[in-house]
């Protein structure tokens, strides 16, 4: 990773740094703030200024979140989905977080993933999850 980082241009290094800081902020918020408040904050993303004419593709932004998630303690699927949604929004891309559940006779499991243009762009799974919460699409 260090070698790759050194070979990145300045704007990519800033992107990686933003992704890391954002993931840490989201992770800390998930530890100390009730989820209902986080959900309300996500619904108010339109109050955050965004950078129109993004110089990064959605794929590059998702890559930054995935790359930095390994440096974030307990970066769960929800942490990454929230971080990616906020990062995408700041670069003028719309997305929505789906939270779903899977239940068998012996286990109950929850999962979060991020969608954009009706496609899963982060957190895809081979397991089927039934969506129970859609954390809004902040379309421009």
N, C-alpha and C positions, 0 to 999 in steps of 0.2 A: 504494500500500500504506500509506503514512504516513497519508493521509486516512482510510482505512478503519480503521487501528489506533486513531486518535484517537476515532473514533466507536464503538468497542467498549466494552462494559461491563467492569468490573473483572475479573470471572471469565473473560471471553473473553481479555483481555490476559494473564492468568496462564496460560491454556491455551496461547496462542501462545508465550509464553516457555518453558513446559515442553516443548513440541514442539521448539523450536529447540535447547534445551540437550540434550534427549534425542538428537536427530539428531547433534549434534556428538559426544556421548559414544559413540554407536554407530559413527560414522565413524572416530573415533580408535581405538576397540577393533578395528575391522576392519583398520586399518593395522598394529597392533602385537601383536595376540593371534591365535593360531591359530584357525581357524574351528571346529575340534572343541571348543575350550573355550567359544566363544560358543554353540555348539549346546547344550552341557551347561548353560550358564547359563540359556538360554531354557527348557529343560526344568524348571528349578527356579524358575520364576516364582511358584509358589504360596508361596514364602517372602517375597515382597514384599507388604506390606500394600496392600489396595486400598480405594478409596473407594466403598462401596456406595451405592445410590440415586444414581447418576450424574446430574448436572445437564446433561450433554451427551449427545447422540445419537452413535451410531457414526459417522454421516456427518460430524458436526461435528468429531470427533476426527481422522478421516481428512483432512478439509479442512485442519486445523491442520498436520498432517504435510506435506501437499502444498504448502501455502503457505510453510512454512519450509524445505522442501527446496531452494528456489532460493538460500537464504542459507547452505547447507551445502556445503563443497567436495566435489566428487565424490560427490554424493548419488545413488548408484546405486539400482536397483530393490531390491537387497538391503538397503541402508542404510534406505530408506524402509519396507520391509516389517518389518524388525526394530524400528525405532522405533515404527511403528504398532502392532505386536503388543504391545510393552511398554506403550505409552500406553493402548491398549484394555484391557489387563489391569488397569492401575491404576484404571480406572473400572468394573471388574467386568464386562467383556465378554470372551467367549472368542473365540479366533481361531486359525488355524494358517497357517504359512508353507509354501508349496509352492515347491520349486525344481525347475525343469525344464530340459530341453535340446531343442534343435532342430538337426537335422543334415541338410544337403544334400550333394551331391557336392563342393561347393567351400567350404562353410562350416559351422562348429560354433558354436552360440550358446547361452548359458545365460540364464535369466530367473527372477526371484523374484516371487511375488505373494502377497497375503494374502487368505484366505478366512474367512468367518464365516457360519454357518448354511448351509453348502454353496454359498455365492455368493462370487464374486470381488468384494472391496470395495476393493482397491488393486492396481494393477499389471496390469490386464487388457490383453490384447494380441490383435490380429487374427491373429497368427501362432500356430500350434499348437506347444505344448511338451509333451514327454513328462515327467511328474513323475518325479523320481528321489529326492527327499527331502521328507518331511513333517516340519516342525518343530512337533511336538505341539500338540494342542488342550488348553489349560489350563482345562478346564471347572470351574466351581464346583459 
